[in-house]
Amino acid sequence: MQNKESTEKQMNFSGIVLGFSTATLSYLGLIKTKDQNSNAVNLTLAEQNIEILAILEEKTRGNLNPDEDKMLKAVLTDLRVRFVEAAKSAKSAK
């Protein structure tokens, strides 16, 4: 059983954002996770993760420290750009 201090170190806002970011990159086929056999693209799940991050941004507005706010905005911008690129690639491949 973990003590409270080690749990607090593991569970923080940045970790949540990075977890959704990693999942999104995986769904976009940009990284391969240990559970995947290939870099399969799932635009629906990628979009859902981006939307979750957008909701987090909206609901935490004014409550984040400057570093958390900057990181969340940067991650969302990056993921949105990558999503558009992946969607264009998927469309042209059809």
Stockholm file with secondary structure:
# STOCKHOLM 1.0

chainA/1-94         MQNKESTEKQMNFSGIVLGFSTATLSYLGLIKTKDQNSNAVNLTLAEQNIEILAILEEKTRGNLNPDEDKMLKAVLTDLRVRFVEAAKSAKSAK
#=GR chainA/1-94 SS CCCHHHHHHHCCHHHHHHHHHHHHHHHTTSSCCTTCSSCCCCHHHHHHHHHHHHHHHHHHTTTSCHHHHHHHHHHHHHHHHHHHHHHHHHHHHC
#=GC SS_cons        CCCHHHHHHHCCHHHHHHHHHHHHHHHTTSSCCTTCSSCCCCHHHHHHHHHHHHHHHHHHTTTSCHHHHHHHHHHHHHHHHHHHHHHHHHHHHC
//
